[in-house]
Amino acid sequence: MTVEIENTNLIIKSLSGGQVIRTMSESASNDMTKNLTRFYRPRFSLDDSKVYFETDAWATSPAIHELDISTGNTRFISDGYGLIVIPQGEYAGDLIANTHKYFNGGGSYDWYWIIDPKTGEDVSNPVGDSLGFFFDISVCPSEVGLQVD
């Protein structure tokens, strides 16, 4: 399957013949967890049953959503941007995203976290402010399963 963004639609097509499997149109909401406008960074789940994508949301962060390809249902997962699906290892199938958080004493930071797509919760200590600690980015990104925009 492939996923494309055309104008205000997220379109999932079969690889053979390019037949449209699922189309999702933008849907605006004042609730940022339900706002589905301006789709970007679509990524397939490891089993190709879902598409994770980012949408416009808060001033400090986009929102990450999930589209179930078979049902067409969508679900908010977390705030964050720079979405990556981890291709292998202990956290295979989990997501990495850069999320905006606040220090207890004031101020804020933007670090990458591993996020469980089922719960939207962080599943580990932060990866940090660079993915170089998590992936060997000296190799071609596609060799470690990253999709680079």
Salt bridges, closest charged atoms under 4 A:
GLU4 OE1 - LYS13 NZ 3.23
GLU6 OE2 - LYS13 NZ 3.93
ASP31 OD2 - LYS34 NZ 3.77
GLU54 OE1 - ARG41 NH1 2.89
ASP56 OD1 - ARG38 NH1 3.29
GLU66 OE1 - ARG75 NH2 3.08
ASP110 OD1 - HIS100 ND1 2.94
ASP122 OD2 - LYS101 NZ 2.97
ASP149 OD2 - ARG41 NE 3.07
ASP149 OD2 - ARG43 NH2 3.23
